[in-house]
Amino acid sequence: MIVLKFIPPLLPTLVDKAPAGGGWIQEIKHEGYRMQLIVEGGVARLYSRRGLDWT
């Protein structure tokens, strides 16, 4: 049985400054959409950041 379910993403938290230490990276936000691709049993589904099915 194929179950292609949305997995809620971890969302970033806005802070005033970057954390101390060298174990951090940053991501530059570009305009566009964040998508989640789930492939199971040769079937693919695309979900938006909020779980809307965009397949």
All heavy atoms as atom14 arrays in JSON, in Angstrom:
{
  "sequence": "MIVLKFIPPLLPTLVDKAPAGGGWIQEIKHEGYRMQLIVEGGVARLYSRRGLDWT",
  "atom14_mask": [
    [1, 1, 1, 1, 1, 1, 1, 1, 0, 0, 0, 0, 0, 0],
    [1, 1, 1, 1, 1, 1, 1, 1, 0, 0, 0, 0, 0, 0],
    [1, 1, 1, 1, 1, 1, 1, 0, 0, 0, 0, 0, 0, 0],
    [1, 1, 1, 1, 1, 1, 1, 1, 0, 0, 0, 0, 0, 0],
    [1, 1, 1, 1, 1, 1, 1, 1, 1, 0, 0, 0, 0, 0],
    [1, 1, 1, 1, 1, 1, 1, 1, 1, 1, 1, 0, 0, 0],
    [1, 1, 1, 1, 1, 1, 1, 1, 0, 0, 0, 0, 0, 0],
    [1, 1, 1, 1, 1, 1, 1, 0, 0, 0, 0, 0, 0, 0],
    [1, 1, 1, 1, 1, 1, 1, 0, 0, 0, 0, 0, 0, 0],
    [1, 1, 1, 1, 1, 1, 1, 1, 0, 0, 0, 0, 0, 0],
    [1, 1, 1, 1, 1, 1, 1, 1, 0, 0, 0, 0, 0, 0],
    [1, 1, 1, 1, 1, 1, 1, 0, 0, 0, 0, 0, 0, 0],
    [1, 1, 1, 1, 1, 1, 1, 0, 0, 0, 0, 0, 0, 0],
    [1, 1, 1, 1, 1, 1, 1, 1, 0, 0, 0, 0, 0, 0],
    [1, 1, 1, 1, 1, 1, 1, 0, 0, 0, 0, 0, 0, 0],
    [1, 1, 1, 1, 1, 1, 1, 1, 0, 0, 0, 0, 0, 0],
    [1, 1, 1, 1, 1, 1, 1, 1, 1, 0, 0, 0, 0, 0],
    [1, 1, 1, 1, 1, 0, 0, 0, 0, 0, 0, 0, 0, 0],
    [1, 1, 1, 1, 1, 1, 1, 0, 0, 0, 0, 0, 0, 0],
    [1, 1, 1, 1, 1, 0, 0, 0, 0, 0, 0, 0, 0, 0],
    [1, 1, 1, 1, 0, 0, 0, 0, 0, 0, 0, 0, 0, 0],
    [1, 1, 1, 1, 0, 0, 0, 0, 0, 0, 0, 0, 0, 0],
    [1, 1, 1, 1, 0, 0, 0, 0, 0, 0, 0, 0, 0, 0],
    [1, 1, 1, 1, 1, 1, 1, 1, 1, 1, 1, 1, 1, 1],
    [1, 1, 1, 1, 1, 1, 1, 1, 0, 0, 0, 0, 0, 0],
    [1, 1, 1, 1, 1, 1, 1, 1, 1, 0, 0, 0, 0, 0],
    [1, 1, 1, 1, 1, 1, 1, 1, 1, 0, 0, 0, 0, 0],
    [1, 1, 1, 1, 1, 1, 1, 1, 0, 0, 0, 0, 0, 0],
    [1, 1, 1, 1, 1, 1, 1, 1, 1, 0, 0, 0, 0, 0],
    [1, 1, 1, 1, 1, 1, 1, 1, 1, 1, 0, 0, 0, 0],
    [1, 1, 1, 1, 1, 1, 1, 1, 1, 0, 0, 0, 0, 0],
    [1, 1, 1, 1, 0, 0, 0, 0, 0, 0, 0, 0, 0, 0],
    [1, 1, 1, 1, 1, 1, 1, 1, 1, 1, 1, 1, 0, 0],
    [1, 1, 1, 1, 1, 1, 1, 1, 1, 1, 1, 0, 0, 0],
    [1, 1, 1, 1, 1, 1, 1, 1, 0, 0, 0, 0, 0, 0],
    [1, 1, 1, 1, 1, 1, 1, 1, 1, 0, 0, 0, 0, 0],
    [1, 1, 1, 1, 1, 1, 1, 1, 0, 0, 0, 0, 0, 0],
    [1, 1, 1, 1, 1, 1, 1, 1, 0, 0, 0, 0, 0, 0],
    [1, 1, 1, 1, 1, 1, 1, 0, 0, 0, 0, 0, 0, 0],
    [1, 1, 1, 1, 1, 1, 1, 1, 1, 0, 0, 0, 0, 0],
    [1, 1, 1, 1, 0, 0, 0, 0, 0, 0, 0, 0, 0, 0],
    [1, 1, 1, 1, 0, 0, 0, 0, 0, 0, 0, 0, 0, 0],
    [1, 1, 1, 1, 1, 1, 1, 0, 0, 0, 0, 0, 0, 0],
    [1, 1, 1, 1, 1, 0, 0, 0, 0, 0, 0, 0, 0, 0],
    [1, 1, 1, 1, 1, 1, 1, 1, 1, 1, 1, 0, 0, 0],
    [1, 1, 1, 1, 1, 1, 1, 1, 0, 0, 0, 0, 0, 0],
    [1, 1, 1, 1, 1, 1, 1, 1, 1, 1, 1, 1, 0, 0],
    [1, 1, 1, 1, 1, 1, 0, 0, 0, 0, 0, 0, 0, 0],
    [1, 1, 1, 1, 1, 1, 1, 1, 1, 1, 1, 0, 0, 0],
    [1, 1, 1, 1, 1, 1, 1, 1, 1, 1, 1, 0, 0, 0],
    [1, 1, 1, 1, 0, 0, 0, 0, 0, 0, 0, 0, 0, 0],
    [1, 1, 1, 1, 1, 1, 1, 1, 0, 0, 0, 0, 0, 0],
    [1, 1, 1, 1, 1, 1, 1, 1, 0, 0, 0, 0, 0, 0],
    [1, 1, 1, 1, 1, 1, 1, 1, 1, 1, 1, 1, 1, 1],
    [1, 1, 1, 1, 1, 1, 1, 0, 0, 0, 0, 0, 0, 0]
  ],
  "atom14_positions": [
    [[0.84, -1.18, 0.0], [0.0, 0.0, 0.0], [0.89, 1.25, 0.0], [1.8, 1.37, 0.81], [-0.9, -0.01, 1.22], [-1.7, 1.25, 1.36], [-2.69, 1.22, 2.86], [-4.18, 1.87, 2.23], [0.0, 0.0, 0.0], [0.0, 0.0, 0.0], [0.0, 0.0, 0.0], [0.0, 0.0, 0.0], [0.0, 0.0, 0.0], [0.0, 0.0, 0.0]],
    [[0.6, 2.17, -0.87], [1.38, 3.41, -0.98], [0.69, 4.5, -0.14], [-0.5, 4.74, -0.29], [1.5, 3.85, -2.44], [2.29, 2.79, -3.22], [2.16, 5.21, -2.55], [2.34, 3.04, -4.7], [0.0, 0.0, 0.0], [0.0, 0.0, 0.0], [0.0, 0.0, 0.0], [0.0, 0.0, 0.0], [0.0, 0.0, 0.0], [0.0, 0.0, 0.0]],
    [[1.46, 5.11, 0.75], [0.95, 6.19, 1.61], [1.88, 7.38, 1.45], [2.93, 7.43, 2.08], [0.89, 5.75, 3.09], [0.33, 6.85, 3.94], [0.06, 4.49, 3.23], [0.0, 0.0, 0.0], [0.0, 0.0, 0.0], [0.0, 0.0, 0.0], [0.0, 0.0, 0.0], [0.0, 0.0, 0.0], [0.0, 0.0, 0.0], [0.0, 0.0, 0.0]],
    [[1.52, 8.3, 0.59], [2.34, 9.5, 0.35], [1.75, 10.63, 1.18], [0.89, 11.36, 0.74], [2.34, 9.85, -1.14], [2.83, 8.75, -2.07], [2.65, 9.17, -3.52], [4.28, 8.45, -1.8], [0.0, 0.0, 0.0], [0.0, 0.0, 0.0], [0.0, 0.0, 0.0], [0.0, 0.0, 0.0], [0.0, 0.0, 0.0], [0.0, 0.0, 0.0]],
    [[2.23, 10.78, 2.41], [1.68, 11.78, 3.32], [2.64, 12.95, 3.5], [3.85, 12.77, 3.5], [1.41, 11.14, 4.67], [0.33, 10.05, 4.62], [0.23, 9.33, 5.93], [-0.75, 10.05, 6.82], [-0.99, 9.34, 8.08], [0.0, 0.0, 0.0], [0.0, 0.0, 0.0], [0.0, 0.0, 0.0], [0.0, 0.0, 0.0], [0.0, 0.0, 0.0]],
    [[2.06, 14.1, 3.67], [2.81, 15.33, 3.94], [3.51, 15.21, 5.28], [2.94, 14.74, 6.26], [1.85, 16.51, 3.94], [2.47, 17.8, 4.35], [3.38, 18.44, 3.53], [2.16, 18.39, 5.55], [3.96, 19.64, 3.9], [2.72, 19.6, 5.93], [3.63, 20.22, 5.1], [0.0, 0.0, 0.0], [0.0, 0.0, 0.0], [0.0, 0.0, 0.0]],
    [[4.76, 15.65, 5.34], [5.53, 15.69, 6.58], [5.78, 17.17, 6.9], [6.47, 17.86, 6.13], [6.89, 14.97, 6.41], [6.66, 13.52, 6.0], [7.71, 15.07, 7.69], [7.9, 12.82, 5.51], [0.0, 0.0, 0.0], [0.0, 0.0, 0.0], [0.0, 0.0, 0.0], [0.0, 0.0, 0.0], [0.0, 0.0, 0.0], [0.0, 0.0, 0.0]],
    [[5.19, 17.71, 7.96], [5.37, 19.13, 8.26], [6.86, 19.47, 8.41], [7.59, 18.78, 9.11], [4.64, 19.33, 9.59], [3.66, 18.21, 9.65], [4.32, 17.06, 8.94], [0.0, 0.0, 0.0], [0.0, 0.0, 0.0], [0.0, 0.0, 0.0], [0.0, 0.0, 0.0], [0.0, 0.0, 0.0], [0.0, 0.0, 0.0], [0.0, 0.0, 0.0]],
    [[7.33, 20.53, 7.71], [8.74, 20.89, 7.79], [9.06, 21.66, 9.06], [8.18, 22.23, 9.7], [8.94, 21.8, 6.58], [7.6, 22.45, 6.41], [6.59, 21.38, 6.79], [0.0, 0.0, 0.0], [0.0, 0.0, 0.0], [0.0, 0.0, 0.0], [0.0, 0.0, 0.0], [0.0, 0.0, 0.0], [0.0, 0.0, 0.0], [0.0, 0.0, 0.0]],
    [[10.34, 21.67, 9.42], [10.81, 22.54, 10.5], [10.98, 23.92, 9.88], [11.68, 24.08, 8.89], [12.14, 22.04, 11.05], [12.09, 20.69, 11.76], [13.5, 20.26, 12.14], [11.21, 20.77, 12.99], [0.0, 0.0, 0.0], [0.0, 0.0, 0.0], [0.0, 0.0, 0.0], [0.0, 0.0, 0.0], [0.0, 0.0, 0.0], [0.0, 0.0, 0.0]],
    [[10.33, 24.9, 10.46], [10.38, 26.26, 9.92], [11.45, 27.07, 10.65], [11.68, 26.88, 11.85], [9.02, 26.92, 10.05], [7.89, 26.21, 9.29], [6.56, 26.91, 9.56], [8.18, 26.17, 7.81], [0.0, 0.0, 0.0], [0.0, 0.0, 0.0], [0.0, 0.0, 0.0], [0.0, 0.0, 0.0], [0.0, 0.0, 0.0], [0.0, 0.0, 0.0]],
    [[12.09, 28.0, 9.94], [13.12, 28.81, 10.57], [12.51, 29.8, 11.57], [11.35, 30.14, 11.49], [13.76, 29.55, 9.39], [12.71, 29.57, 8.35], [11.9, 28.32, 8.54], [0.0, 0.0, 0.0], [0.0, 0.0, 0.0], [0.0, 0.0, 0.0], [0.0, 0.0, 0.0], [0.0, 0.0, 0.0], [0.0, 0.0, 0.0], [0.0, 0.0, 0.0]],
    [[13.34, 30.25, 12.49], [12.94, 31.24, 13.48], [13.74, 32.51, 13.24], [14.97, 32.46, 13.15], [13.22, 30.72, 14.9], [12.51, 29.49, 15.09], [12.79, 31.72, 15.95], [0.0, 0.0, 0.0], [0.0, 0.0, 0.0], [0.0, 0.0, 0.0], [0.0, 0.0, 0.0], [0.0, 0.0, 0.0], [0.0, 0.0, 0.0], [0.0, 0.0, 0.0]],
    [[13.05, 33.64, 13.13], [13.72, 34.92, 12.94], [14.34, 35.36, 14.26], [13.7, 35.36, 15.3], [12.72, 35.96, 12.46], [13.27, 37.35, 12.18], [14.3, 37.32, 11.06], [12.14, 38.3, 11.83], [0.0, 0.0, 0.0], [0.0, 0.0, 0.0], [0.0, 0.0, 0.0], [0.0, 0.0, 0.0], [0.0, 0.0, 0.0], [0.0, 0.0, 0.0]],
    [[15.63, 35.72, 14.2], [16.35, 36.21, 15.38], [17.07, 37.5, 15.02], [17.24, 37.83, 13.85], [17.35, 35.16, 15.92], [16.61, 33.92, 16.4], [18.36, 34.77, 14.88], [0.0, 0.0, 0.0], [0.0, 0.0, 0.0], [0.0, 0.0, 0.0], [0.0, 0.0, 0.0], [0.0, 0.0, 0.0], [0.0, 0.0, 0.0], [0.0, 0.0, 0.0]],
    [[17.52, 38.23, 16.04], [18.21, 39.49, 15.81], [19.63, 39.32, 15.27], [20.12, 40.14, 14.52], [18.26, 40.31, 17.09], [16.88, 40.79, 17.52], [16.03, 41.02, 16.63], [16.64, 40.93, 18.73], [0.0, 0.0, 0.0], [0.0, 0.0, 0.0], [0.0, 0.0, 0.0], [0.0, 0.0, 0.0], [0.0, 0.0, 0.0], [0.0, 0.0, 0.0]],
    [[20.31, 38.24, 15.69], [21.66, 37.99, 15.19], [21.92, 36.48, 15.15], [21.24, 35.71, 15.83], [22.71, 38.71, 16.03], [22.81, 38.26, 17.46], [23.88, 39.04, 18.19], [24.07, 38.45, 19.58], [25.22, 39.03, 20.24], [0.0, 0.0, 0.0], [0.0, 0.0, 0.0], [0.0, 0.0, 0.0], [0.0, 0.0, 0.0], [0.0, 0.0, 0.0]],
    [[22.92, 36.12, 14.39], [23.27, 34.7, 14.24], [23.81, 34.15, 15.55], [24.44, 34.88, 16.33], [24.3, 34.54, 13.13], [0.0, 0.0, 0.0], [0.0, 0.0, 0.0], [0.0, 0.0, 0.0], [0.0, 0.0, 0.0], [0.0, 0.0, 0.0], [0.0, 0.0, 0.0], [0.0, 0.0, 0.0], [0.0, 0.0, 0.0], [0.0, 0.0, 0.0]],
    [[23.6, 32.85, 15.84], [24.16, 32.25, 17.04], [25.69, 32.25, 17.02], [26.29, 32.23, 15.94], [23.63, 30.82, 17.02], [22.62, 30.76, 15.95], [22.82, 31.92, 15.05], [0.0, 0.0, 0.0], [0.0, 0.0, 0.0], [0.0, 0.0, 0.0], [0.0, 0.0, 0.0], [0.0, 0.0, 0.0], [0.0, 0.0, 0.0], [0.0, 0.0, 0.0]],
    [[26.29, 32.24, 18.19], [27.75, 32.16, 18.28], [28.22, 30.75, 17.96], [27.48, 29.79, 18.12], [28.19, 32.55, 19.69], [0.0, 0.0, 0.0], [0.0, 0.0, 0.0], [0.0, 0.0, 0.0], [0.0, 0.0, 0.0], [0.0, 0.0, 0.0], [0.0, 0.0, 0.0], [0.0, 0.0, 0.0], [0.0, 0.0, 0.0], [0.0, 0.0, 0.0]],
    [[29.44, 30.62, 17.49], [29.99, 29.29, 17.19], [30.03, 29.04, 15.7], [29.4, 29.73, 14.91], [0.0, 0.0, 0.0], [0.0, 0.0, 0.0], [0.0, 0.0, 0.0], [0.0, 0.0, 0.0], [0.0, 0.0, 0.0], [0.0, 0.0, 0.0], [0.0, 0.0, 0.0], [0.0, 0.0, 0.0], [0.0, 0.0, 0.0], [0.0, 0.0, 0.0]],
    [[30.77, 28.02, 15.33], [30.96, 27.74, 13.91], [30.06, 26.66, 13.35], [30.19, 26.28, 12.2], [0.0, 0.0, 0.0], [0.0, 0.0, 0.0], [0.0, 0.0, 0.0], [0.0, 0.0, 0.0], [0.0, 0.0, 0.0], [0.0, 0.0, 0.0], [0.0, 0.0, 0.0], [0.0, 0.0, 0.0], [0.0, 0.0, 0.0], [0.0, 0.0, 0.0]],
    [[29.14, 26.12, 14.13], [28.33, 25.0, 13.68], [27.02, 25.4, 13.01], [26.09, 24.62, 12.96], [0.0, 0.0, 0.0], [0.0, 0.0, 0.0], [0.0, 0.0, 0.0], [0.0, 0.0, 0.0], [0.0, 0.0, 0.0], [0.0, 0.0, 0.0], [0.0, 0.0, 0.0], [0.0, 0.0, 0.0], [0.0, 0.0, 0.0], [0.0, 0.0, 0.0]],
    [[26.95, 26.62, 12.48], [25.7, 27.11, 11.91], [25.9, 27.5, 10.45], [26.96, 27.93, 10.04], [25.2, 28.33, 12.68], [24.87, 27.99, 14.1], [25.71, 28.06, 15.17], [23.65, 27.48, 14.58], [25.08, 27.65, 16.3], [23.8, 27.28, 15.97], [22.42, 27.19, 13.99], [22.78, 26.8, 16.77], [21.41, 26.71, 14.81], [21.59, 26.51, 16.16]],
    [[24.86, 27.35, 9.68], [24.85, 27.82, 8.3], [23.64, 28.73, 8.13], [22.75, 28.74, 8.98], [24.78, 26.65, 7.28], [23.52, 25.82, 7.49], [26.02, 25.78, 7.37], [23.26, 24.81, 6.39], [0.0, 0.0, 0.0], [0.0, 0.0, 0.0], [0.0, 0.0, 0.0], [0.0, 0.0, 0.0], [0.0, 0.0, 0.0], [0.0, 0.0, 0.0]],
    [[23.62, 29.48, 7.07], [22.46, 30.31, 6.79], [21.94, 29.98, 5.42], [22.64, 29.46, 4.57], [22.79, 31.79, 6.89], [23.67, 32.29, 5.76], [23.94, 33.78, 5.89], [23.9, 34.35, 6.96], [24.22, 34.4, 4.78], [0.0, 0.0, 0.0], [0.0, 0.0, 0.0], [0.0, 0.0, 0.0], [0.0, 0.0, 0.0], [0.0, 0.0, 0.0]],
    [[20.69, 30.28, 5.22], [20.05, 30.06, 3.93], [19.53, 31.39, 3.43], [18.82, 32.09, 4.15], [18.88, 29.08, 4.1], [18.1, 28.86, 2.84], [16.9, 27.94, 3.06], [16.89, 27.19, 4.04], [15.98, 28.01, 2.25], [0.0, 0.0, 0.0], [0.0, 0.0, 0.0], [0.0, 0.0, 0.0], [0.0, 0.0, 0.0], [0.0, 0.0, 0.0]],
    [[19.9, 31.76, 2.23], [19.4, 33.0, 1.63], [18.03, 32.71, 1.06], [17.84, 31.74, 0.33], [20.36, 33.49, 0.54], [21.72, 33.8, 1.15], [19.77, 34.7, -0.17], [22.8, 34.1, 0.15], [0.0, 0.0, 0.0], [0.0, 0.0, 0.0], [0.0, 0.0, 0.0], [0.0, 0.0, 0.0], [0.0, 0.0, 0.0], [0.0, 0.0, 0.0]],
    [[17.06, 33.55, 1.39], [15.71, 33.34, 0.89], [15.58, 33.98, -0.48], [15.78, 35.16, -0.65], [14.68, 33.95, 1.83], [13.26, 33.67, 1.37], [12.25, 34.25, 2.31], [10.84, 33.94, 1.9], [10.51, 34.24, 0.53], [0.0, 0.0, 0.0], [0.0, 0.0, 0.0], [0.0, 0.0, 0.0], [0.0, 0.0, 0.0], [0.0, 0.0, 0.0]],
    [[15.25, 33.16, -1.44], [14.97, 33.63, -2.79], [13.46, 33.59, -2.99], [12.76, 32.83, -2.32], [15.65, 32.73, -3.84], [17.14, 32.74, -3.75], [17.91, 33.79, -4.19], [18.0, 31.82, -3.26], [19.18, 33.51, -3.99], [19.27, 32.33, -3.41], [0.0, 0.0, 0.0], [0.0, 0.0, 0.0], [0.0, 0.0, 0.0], [0.0, 0.0, 0.0]],
    [[12.98, 34.4, -3.9], [11.55, 34.35, -4.2], [11.23, 33.02, -4.85], [12.02, 32.47, -5.6], [11.16, 35.51, -5.13], [11.33, 36.86, -4.49], [10.48, 37.04, -3.22], [9.34, 36.57, -3.19], [10.99, 37.64, -2.27], [0.0, 0.0, 0.0], [0.0, 0.0, 0.0], [0.0, 0.0, 0.0], [0.0, 0.0, 0.0], [0.0, 0.0, 0.0]],
    [[10.08, 32.48, -4.55], [9.67, 31.21, -5.13], [8.9, 30.39, -4.12], [8.38, 30.92, -3.14], [0.0, 0.0, 0.0], [0.0, 0.0, 0.0], [0.0, 0.0, 0.0], [0.0, 0.0, 0.0], [0.0, 0.0, 0.0], [0.0, 0.0, 0.0], [0.0, 0.0, 0.0], [0.0, 0.0, 0.0], [0.0, 0.0, 0.0], [0.0, 0.0, 0.0]],
    [[8.83, 29.12, -4.35], [8.05, 28.21, -3.51], [8.94, 27.15, -2.9], [9.87, 26.67, -3.53], [6.96, 27.52, -4.34], [5.96, 28.48, -4.91], [6.09, 28.96, -6.21], [4.89, 28.93, -4.15], [5.17, 29.84, -6.73], [3.97, 29.82, -4.66], [4.12, 30.28, -5.96], [3.21, 31.16, -6.46], [0.0, 0.0, 0.0], [0.0, 0.0, 0.0]],
    [[8.63, 26.77, -1.68], [9.28, 25.62, -1.06], [8.36, 24.44, -1.3], [7.17, 24.5, -1.02], [9.45, 25.82, 0.44], [10.47, 26.87, 0.77], [10.55, 27.01, 2.29], [11.46, 28.07, 2.63], [12.69, 27.88, 3.07], [13.14, 26.67, 3.24], [13.47, 28.89, 3.35], [0.0, 0.0, 0.0], [0.0, 0.0, 0.0], [0.0, 0.0, 0.0]],
    [[8.94, 23.38, -1.82], [8.14, 22.2, -2.12], [8.73, 20.99, -1.42], [9.93, 20.91, -1.18], [8.1, 21.93, -3.62], [7.54, 23.07, -4.45], [5.84, 23.49, -4.06], [5.0, 22.03, -4.55], [0.0, 0.0, 0.0], [0.0, 0.0, 0.0], [0.0, 0.0, 0.0], [0.0, 0.0, 0.0], [0.0, 0.0, 0.0], [0.0, 0.0, 0.0]],
    [[7.87, 20.05, -1.11], [8.29, 18.78, -0.55], [7.92, 17.7, -1.57], [6.77, 17.61, -1.98], [7.54, 18.53, 0.76], [7.93, 17.26, 1.45], [7.14, 17.09, 2.74], [6.26, 16.26, 2.78], [7.45, 17.89, 3.75], [0.0, 0.0, 0.0], [0.0, 0.0, 0.0], [0.0, 0.0, 0.0], [0.0, 0.0, 0.0], [0.0, 0.0, 0.0]],
    [[8.91, 16.94, -1.98], [8.69, 15.85, -2.94], [8.78, 14.54, -2.19], [9.76, 14.27, -1.51], [9.75, 15.9, -4.05], [9.76, 14.71, -5.01], [8.49, 14.68, -5.84], [10.98, 14.78, -5.91], [0.0, 0.0, 0.0], [0.0, 0.0, 0.0], [0.0, 0.0, 0.0], [0.0, 0.0, 0.0], [0.0, 0.0, 0.0], [0.0, 0.0, 0.0]],
    [[7.72, 13.74, -2.3], [7.71, 12.42, -1.68], [7.56, 11.4, -2.8], [6.62, 11.49, -3.6], [6.56, 12.28, -0.67], [6.71, 13.32, 0.44], [6.51, 10.87, -0.1], [5.56, 13.36, 1.41], [0.0, 0.0, 0.0], [0.0, 0.0, 0.0], [0.0, 0.0, 0.0], [0.0, 0.0, 0.0], [0.0, 0.0, 0.0], [0.0, 0.0, 0.0]],
    [[8.48, 10.47, -2.87], [8.44, 9.4, -3.86], [8.35, 8.08, -3.12], [9.18, 7.79, -2.26], [9.69, 9.42, -4.78], [9.61, 8.29, -5.8], [9.83, 10.77, -5.46], [0.0, 0.0, 0.0], [0.0, 0.0, 0.0], [0.0, 0.0, 0.0], [0.0, 0.0, 0.0], [0.0, 0.0, 0.0], [0.0, 0.0, 0.0], [0.0, 0.0, 0.0]],
    [[7.34, 7.3, -3.44], [7.15, 6.02, -2.78], [6.57, 5.03, -3.79], [5.57, 5.33, -4.44], [6.2, 6.18, -1.59], [6.04, 4.92, -0.76], [5.17, 5.16, 0.46], [5.05, 6.3, 0.92], [4.59, 4.18, 0.93], [0.0, 0.0, 0.0], [0.0, 0.0, 0.0], [0.0, 0.0, 0.0], [0.0, 0.0, 0.0], [0.0, 0.0, 0.0]],
    [[7.21, 3.9, -3.94], [6.71, 2.87, -4.85], [6.59, 3.35, -6.29], [5.68, 2.94, -6.99], [0.0, 0.0, 0.0], [0.0, 0.0, 0.0], [0.0, 0.0, 0.0], [0.0, 0.0, 0.0], [0.0, 0.0, 0.0], [0.0, 0.0, 0.0], [0.0, 0.0, 0.0], [0.0, 0.0, 0.0], [0.0, 0.0, 0.0], [0.0, 0.0, 0.0]],
    [[7.49, 4.25, -6.72], [7.45, 4.76, -8.08], [6.4, 5.84, -8.32], [6.2, 6.29, -9.44], [0.0, 0.0, 0.0], [0.0, 0.0, 0.0], [0.0, 0.0, 0.0], [0.0, 0.0, 0.0], [0.0, 0.0, 0.0], [0.0, 0.0, 0.0], [0.0, 0.0, 0.0], [0.0, 0.0, 0.0], [0.0, 0.0, 0.0], [0.0, 0.0, 0.0]],
    [[5.71, 6.28, -7.26], [4.7, 7.33, -7.35], [5.24, 8.57, -6.64], [5.82, 8.47, -5.56], [3.37, 6.89, -6.68], [2.34, 7.99, -6.71], [2.83, 5.63, -7.35], [0.0, 0.0, 0.0], [0.0, 0.0, 0.0], [0.0, 0.0, 0.0], [0.0, 0.0, 0.0], [0.0, 0.0, 0.0], [0.0, 0.0, 0.0], [0.0, 0.0, 0.0]],
    [[5.06, 9.73, -7.25], [5.57, 10.98, -6.67], [4.43, 11.93, -6.33], [3.43, 11.99, -7.04], [6.52, 11.66, -7.64], [0.0, 0.0, 0.0], [0.0, 0.0, 0.0], [0.0, 0.0, 0.0], [0.0, 0.0, 0.0], [0.0, 0.0, 0.0], [0.0, 0.0, 0.0], [0.0, 0.0, 0.0], [0.0, 0.0, 0.0], [0.0, 0.0, 0.0]],
    [[4.58, 12.66, -5.22], [3.63, 13.71, -4.82], [4.45, 14.94, -4.46], [5.52, 14.85, -3.88], [2.82, 13.3, -3.59], [2.03, 12.03, -3.67], [0.94, 12.01, -4.65], [-0.18, 12.87, -4.32], [-1.23, 12.94, -5.12], [-1.3, 12.22, -6.2], [-2.22, 13.72, -4.81], [0.0, 0.0, 0.0], [0.0, 0.0, 0.0], [0.0, 0.0, 0.0]],
    [[3.91, 16.11, -4.8], [4.51, 17.4, -4.44], [3.58, 18.12, -3.47], [2.38, 18.22, -3.72], [4.7, 18.28, -5.67], [5.93, 18.03, -6.5], [5.88, 18.87, -7.78], [7.18, 18.36, -5.73], [0.0, 0.0, 0.0], [0.0, 0.0, 0.0], [0.0, 0.0, 0.0], [0.0, 0.0, 0.0], [0.0, 0.0, 0.0], [0.0, 0.0, 0.0]],
    [[4.15, 18.62, -2.38], [3.37, 19.37, -1.41], [4.0, 20.74, -1.18], [5.22, 20.88, -1.17], [3.34, 18.63, -0.06], [2.57, 17.33, -0.1], [3.22, 16.13, -0.25], [1.19, 17.33, 0.02], [2.52, 14.93, -0.28], [0.47, 16.14, -0.02], [1.14, 14.95, -0.16], [0.45, 13.77, -0.19], [0.0, 0.0, 0.0], [0.0, 0.0, 0.0]],
    [[3.14, 21.73, -0.95], [3.62, 23.06, -0.59], [4.09, 23.04, 0.86], [3.86, 22.07, 1.59], [2.51, 24.1, -0.76], [1.53, 23.93, 0.25], [0.0, 0.0, 0.0], [0.0, 0.0, 0.0], [0.0, 0.0, 0.0], [0.0, 0.0, 0.0], [0.0, 0.0, 0.0], [0.0, 0.0, 0.0], [0.0, 0.0, 0.0], [0.0, 0.0, 0.0]],
    [[4.69, 24.13, 1.3], [5.18, 24.23, 2.67], [4.06, 24.02, 3.69], [4.28, 23.55, 4.79], [5.81, 25.61, 2.87], [6.4, 25.81, 4.24], [7.04, 27.15, 4.35], [6.03, 28.13, 4.75], [6.31, 29.31, 5.22], [7.56, 29.7, 5.31], [5.37, 30.13, 5.57], [0.0, 0.0, 0.0], [0.0, 0.0, 0.0], [0.0, 0.0, 0.0]],
    [[2.84, 24.37, 3.31], [1.7, 24.24, 4.22], [0.9, 22.96, 4.0], [-0.17, 22.79, 4.58], [0.8, 25.45, 4.09], [1.57, 26.69, 4.51], [0.68, 27.84, 4.8], [1.51, 28.89, 5.35], [1.32, 30.17, 5.12], [0.31, 30.55, 4.37], [2.11, 31.07, 5.65], [0.0, 0.0, 0.0], [0.0, 0.0, 0.0], [0.0, 0.0, 0.0]],
    [[1.39, 22.08, 3.15], [0.75, 20.79, 2.98], [-0.27, 20.7, 1.86], [-1.01, 19.72, 1.79], [0.0, 0.0, 0.0], [0.0, 0.0, 0.0], [0.0, 0.0, 0.0], [0.0, 0.0, 0.0], [0.0, 0.0, 0.0], [0.0, 0.0, 0.0], [0.0, 0.0, 0.0], [0.0, 0.0, 0.0], [0.0, 0.0, 0.0], [0.0, 0.0, 0.0]],
    [[-0.34, 21.73, 1.0], [-1.26, 21.66, -0.13], [-0.66, 20.76, -1.21], [0.51, 20.86, -1.52], [-1.51, 23.06, -0.7], [-2.15, 24.06, 0.27], [-2.23, 25.43, -0.39], [-3.51, 23.58, 0.71], [0.0, 0.0, 0.0], [0.0, 0.0, 0.0], [0.0, 0.0, 0.0], [0.0, 0.0, 0.0], [0.0, 0.0, 0.0], [0.0, 0.0, 0.0]],
    [[-1.46, 19.89, -1.75], [-1.0, 18.94, -2.78], [-0.9, 19.68, -4.11], [-1.88, 20.12, -4.67], [-1.99, 17.77, -2.88], [-1.48, 16.67, -3.77], [-0.58, 16.91, -4.6], [-2.0, 15.54, -3.64], [0.0, 0.0, 0.0], [0.0, 0.0, 0.0], [0.0, 0.0, 0.0], [0.0, 0.0, 0.0], [0.0, 0.0, 0.0], [0.0, 0.0, 0.0]],
    [[0.33, 19.82, -4.62], [0.58, 20.52, -5.88], [1.01, 19.55, -6.97], [1.63, 19.92, -7.94], [1.64, 21.59, -5.7], [1.14, 22.84, -5.07], [0.1, 22.98, -4.21], [1.67, 24.15, -5.25], [-0.05, 24.27, -3.83], [0.91, 25.01, -4.45], [2.71, 24.67, -5.98], [1.17, 26.37, -4.4], [2.97, 26.02, -5.91], [2.19, 26.86, -5.13]],
    [[0.7, 18.27, -6.8], [1.1, 17.27, -7.76], [0.47, 17.55, -9.12], [-0.68, 17.84, -9.21], [0.66, 15.86, -7.27], [1.24, 15.65, -5.99], [1.13, 14.79, -8.22], [0.0, 0.0, 0.0], [0.0, 0.0, 0.0], [0.0, 0.0, 0.0], [0.0, 0.0, 0.0], [0.0, 0.0, 0.0], [0.0, 0.0, 0.0], [0.0, 0.0, 0.0]]
  ]
}
